[in-house]
Amino acid sequence: MRSAVIAARNVFKALLLYGVFAGGLFALGWWLGGLRLGSVFLVVALLMAATVYWYGPRVILASLGARELQLAEAPALHSTAERLALVARVERPKLYVIADGHPRALSVGRGAGTSGIGLTQGLVALLPAAELEGVLAHELAHARHRDLLVQTPVVLIAGWLVEASRIGGFLERTLLFVLGPVAASVVQLFLSPKRELAADVRAAEICGSPHPLADALVRIEQAEELVRFQASPVTEPLYIVNPFEPIGLAAMFSTHPPVGDRVARLRALDPEWREKLRAA
């Protein structure tokens, strides 16, 4: 029931996002040239919205250098993803691999039936099978909650706004100073840290235990300190944990709760875990 409520809320957010985007461009066109230009801007906005909806996931994956992971390359990983998808009651996601040693996982798509999960080579090499299962369950929870329906277009639109500053030439830094906060405001308005906490809880239900994901989060955070990472901070909402230093522009796009808080919440789902550990 809770998943259904979260999914409905995200559908509303997505409709609101596309509506604000189209209405904003129409208003800009009206202001610049009246009804005729406003209508042109509205048509362009609708075409852009359709492009983001249908092709947004491919654009993001291509920009990250992801390629589809074939069944023959990792049959056990595909089998695990299919099994967890059945438990989560979503369609089996496509799996993608990113040639990067930094441990990251992300998901893109339009909802429960069109999701894709990207895993870096560093993550697959780092995590034991049980912890990798927790990561997959977390990403499937995002699909179940329809977070991807909002998350994917928000990241693309915010990315466009930041990249638009590059057309300013010598005014690039000034434009970034203006457009960066606007892009960050869009991200913060539509993507709440609560979505990560809800996905954590759902992942624990999918796995039957909160500990695989909790252990994975701890291991990822520790490994991140050892591997250099560089990317656009606009992509922060995509990842399972925030890989950026919370300074400057990156701090404005942060949408993840601290890993320590997430791990504590997960452990609290099994209050007797310390006693079980001692007994083992």
VODREN-592860 format. One record per residue (C-alpha): residue in three letters; chain; x, y, z. Coordinates in steps of 0.001 Angstrom, whole numbers, padded with zeros to 6 digits. Each point is the difference from the previous one (the first is absolute). Layout:
   r c      c1      c2      c3
 ALA A       X       Y       Z
...
This chain:
   r c      c1      c2      c3
 MET A  000000  000000  000000
 ARG A  002764  002402  000912
 SER A  001773 -000742 -003293
 ALA A -003187  000817 -001894
 VAL A -000323  003351  001794
 ILE A  003636  000881 -000741
 ALA A -000439 -001014 -003638
 ALA A -003134  002138 -000365
 ARG A  001801  002958  001547
 ASN A  002860 -000379 -002468
 VAL A -002377 -000167 -002956
 PHE A -001489  003291  001180
 LYS A  003476  001509  000367
 ALA A  000913 -001071 -003530
 LEU A -003166  001547 -001449
 LEU A  000689  003169  001972
 LEU A  003604  000105 -001236
 TYR A -000970 -000334 -003651
 GLY A -002842  002484  000464
 VAL A  002269  002610  001599
 PHE A  002598 -000548 -002727
 ALA A -002514  000444 -002836
 GLY A -001795  002881  001732
 GLY A  003289  001782  000716
 LEU A  001100 -000109 -003637
 PHE A -003456  001129 -001153
 ALA A  000129  002938  002400
 LEU A  003480  000915 -001240
 GLY A -001189 -000063 -003601
 TRP A -003072  002079  000865
 TRP A  002202  002570  001725
 LEU A  002407  000180 -002937
 GLY A -002457  000046 -002892
 GLY A -003609 -000447  001001
 LEU A -002356 -002911 -000570
 ARG A  001516 -001154 -003303
 LEU A  003534 -000371  001368
 GLY A -001388 -001425  003228
 SER A -001752 -002726 -002003
 VAL A  003236 -000822 -001799
 PHE A  001831 -000253  003314
 LEU A -002750 -002236  001369
 VAL A  000300 -002419 -002929
 VAL A  003766 -000089  000456
 ALA A -000454 -000634  003721
 LEU A -002391 -002888 -000652
 LEU A  002426 -001543 -002500
 MET A  002842  000352  002513
 ALA A -002140 -001550  002747
 ALA A -000843 -002963 -002250
 THR A  003677 -000431 -000837
 VAL A  000955  000029  003688
 TYR A -002738 -002500  000842
 TRP A  000809 -002504 -002730
 TYR A  003735  000440 -000509
 GLY A  001197  001526  003287
 PRO A  001255 -003286  001484
 ARG A  002036 -000746 -003143
 VAL A  001496  003486  000019
 ILE A  001121 -000343  003615
 LEU A  001448 -003471 -000472
 ALA A  001833  001080 -003154
 SER A  001431  003055  001757
 LEU A  001368 -002277  002745
 GLY A  001548 -002416 -002488
 ALA A -002245 -002880  001034
 ARG A -000502 -003044 -002185
 GLU A -002532 -002777  000423
 LEU A  001308 -002971  001962
 GLN A -000685 -003147 -002003
 LEU A -001382 -003110  001679
 ALA A  003046 -002068 -000935
 GLU A  002329  002480  001716
 ALA A -001605 -000225  003431
 PRO A -002701 -002703  000192
 ALA A -000033 -000031  003810
 LEU A -000558  003758  000157
 HIS A -002836 -000208 -002511
 SER A -001555 -002879  001920
 THR A  000170  001976  003243
 ALA A -001564  003070 -001627
 GLU A -002833 -002109 -001434
 ARG A -000687 -001677  003338
 LEU A -000053  003288  001894
 ALA A -002204  001595 -002654
 LEU A -002596 -002733  000566
 VAL A  000030  000707  003725
 ALA A -000201  003763 -000606
 ARG A -002834 -000542 -002511
 VAL A  001654  001893 -002823
 GLU A  001198 -001124 -003409
 ARG A  003551 -001280 -000214
 PRO A  002237  003011 -000591
 LYS A  002671  000253 -002638
 LEU A  003463 -000056  001496
 TYR A  002758  002330 -001156
 VAL A  003690  000084  000829
 ILE A  002120  003143  000226
 ALA A  003744 -000329 -000576
 ASP A  001040  001858  003128
 GLY A  001833 -001098  003119
 HIS A -002019  002317  002249
 PRO A -002727 -002009  001816
 ARG A -003358  001387 -001117
 ALA A -003466 -001282 -000812
 LEU A -002855  001888 -001609
 SER A -003339 -000568 -001625
 VAL A -001861  001815 -002761
 GLY A -003278 -000551 -001786
 ARG A -003651  000940 -000024
 GLY A -001338 -002260  002732
 ALA A -000513 -003557  001145
 GLY A -000012 -001465 -003509
 THR A  002744  001941 -001755
 SER A  002907  000212  002410
 GLY A  003690 -000472 -000605
 ILE A  002623 -000506  002696
 GLY A  003569  001113 -000570
 LEU A  002883 -001464  001987
 THR A  003621  001030 -000239
 GLN A  002697 -002627 -000360
 GLY A  001432  001263  003266
 LEU A -003252 -000698  001836
 VAL A -000382 -003514 -001400
 ALA A  003592 -000812  000966
 LEU A -000341  001548  003457
 LEU A -003213 -001482  001383
 PRO A -000663 -003607  001051
 ALA A -003044 -001632 -001540
 ALA A -002296  000702  002968
 GLU A  000855  003707  000088
 LEU A -000365  000298 -003758
 GLU A -003463 -001493  000462
 GLY A -000802  002782  002465
 VAL A  001094  002634 -002515
 LEU A -002148 -001528 -002758
 ALA A -002968 -000140  002375
 HIS A  000453  003701  000809
 GLU A -000047  000927 -003682
 LEU A -003030 -002206 -000629
 ALA A -001744  001763  002878
 HIS A  000486  003289 -001856
 ALA A -001685 -001566 -003019
 ARG A -002846 -001341  002139
 HIS A -000563  003445  001515
 ARG A  000108  001670 -003435
 ASP A  002845  002226  001217
 LEU A  001585 -000390 -003427
 LEU A -002958  001738 -001618
 VAL A  001057  003200  001780
 GLN A  003692 -000564  000556
 THR A  000982 -000535 -003646
 PRO A -001588  003175 -001477
 VAL A  001090  002130  002965
 VAL A  003640 -000961 -000515
 LEU A -000253  000666 -003743
 ILE A -001682  003386  000381
 ALA A  002437  001068  002718
 GLY A  002860 -001152 -002195
 TRP A -001287  002066 -002921
 LEU A -000183  003080  002185
 VAL A  003575 -000435  001209
 GLU A  001297 -000720 -003498
 ALA A -001829  003074 -001322
 SER A  002496  002139  001906
 ARG A  002707 -001141 -002435
 ILE A -001510  002002 -002849
 GLY A  000863  003199  001829
 GLY A  003670  000024 -001010
 PHE A  001781  002394  002322
 LEU A -003281  000313  001907
 GLU A -000023 -003737  000766
 ARG A  000786  000391  003697
 THR A -002651  002696  000380
 LEU A -002625 -002154 -001716
 LEU A  000985 -002984  002125
 PHE A -000388  002173  003087
 VAL A -003597  000679 -001112
 LEU A -001015 -003295 -001623
 GLY A  001741 -002294  002506
 PRO A -002266  000965  002914
 VAL A -003040 -000199 -002290
 ALA A  000937 -003551 -001030
 ALA A  000688 -000922  003629
 SER A -003388  001413  001028
 VAL A -001720 -002242 -002553
 VAL A  001839 -003023  001408
 GLN A -000752  000855  003629
 LEU A -003652  000793 -000746
 PHE A -000790 -003331 -001639
 LEU A  002471 -002429  001610
 SER A -000265 -000452  003735
 PRO A  002548 -001946  002090
 LYS A -002993 -001971  001283
 ARG A -000069 -001912 -003289
 GLU A  003321 -001621  000897
 LEU A -001186 -000957  003477
 ALA A -003197 -001486 -001421
 ALA A  002005 -001956 -002585
 ASP A  002278 -001296  002765
 VAL A -002967 -001324  001976
 ARG A -001538 -001592 -003068
 ALA A  003357 -001576 -000915
 ALA A  000175 -001573  003448
 GLU A -003440 -001515 -000585
 ILE A  001023 -001300 -003421
 CYS A  003175 -001628  001378
 GLY A -001676 -001228  003174
 SER A  002661  001758  002070
 PRO A  001291  003573  000326
 HIS A  003624 -001045  000475
 PRO A  001129 -000717 -003590
 LEU A -000792  003570 -001029
 ALA A  001351  001479  003241
 ASP A  003284 -001867 -000428
 ALA A  000186  001062 -003654
 LEU A -000502  003670  000872
 VAL A  002803 -000133  002565
 ARG A  002360 -001754 -002410
 ILE A -000779  002424 -002845
 GLU A  000582  003042  002183
 GLN A  003345 -001365  001192
 ALA A  001130 -000914 -003533
 GLU A -000973  003386 -001444
 GLU A  002762  001655  002005
 LEU A  002594 -002092 -001845
 VAL A -001140  000549 -003602
 ARG A  000062  003292 -001867
 PHE A -003358  001119 -001392
 GLN A -000877  002868 -002300
 ALA A -003339  000734 -001652
 SER A -002717  002620 -000205
 PRO A -001589  000509  003441
 VAL A -003380  000160 -001756
 THR A  000120 -003815 -000172
 GLU A  000092 -000330  003815
 PRO A -003671 -001057  000357
 LEU A  000603 -003030 -002223
 TYR A  002465 -001822  002240
 ILE A -000625 -002262  002968
 VAL A  002211  002235  002169
 ASN A  001300  003528 -000540
 PRO A  003464 -000360 -001613
 PHE A  000780  003740  000106
 GLU A  001680  002105  002638
 PRO A -002738  002236  001514
 ILE A  001680  003248 -001034
 GLY A -000707  002672 -002586
 LEU A -002419 -000858 -002796
 ALA A -000113 -003681  001017
 ALA A -001479  000884  003405
 MET A -002956  001683 -001696
 PHE A -000994 -003210 -001803
 SER A  000310 -002346  002983
 THR A -003201 -002031  000485
 HIS A  001283 -002947  002050
 PRO A -000174 -000356  003783
 PRO A  003341 -000783  001685
 VAL A  000997 -003641 -000352
 GLY A  000294 -000317  003781
 ASP A -003636  000989  000466
 ARG A -001146 -002431 -002670
 VAL A  001978 -002868  001504
 ALA A -001357  000769  003482
 ARG A -003573 -000030 -001320
 LEU A  000595 -003303 -001759
 ARG A  001547 -001619  003081
 ALA A -002965  001221  002044
 LEU A -002264 -002191 -002136
 ASP A  001672 -002961  001688
 PRO A  000592  001159  003611
 GLU A  001468 -003323  001075
 TRP A  002708 -000098 -002664
 ARG A  002842  000474  002503
 GLU A -001140 -002981  002066
 LYS A -000315 -002123 -003144
 LEU A  003510  001017 -001029
 ARG A  001432 -000962  003388
 ALA A -001837 -003314 -000094
 ALA A  001412 -000754 -003431
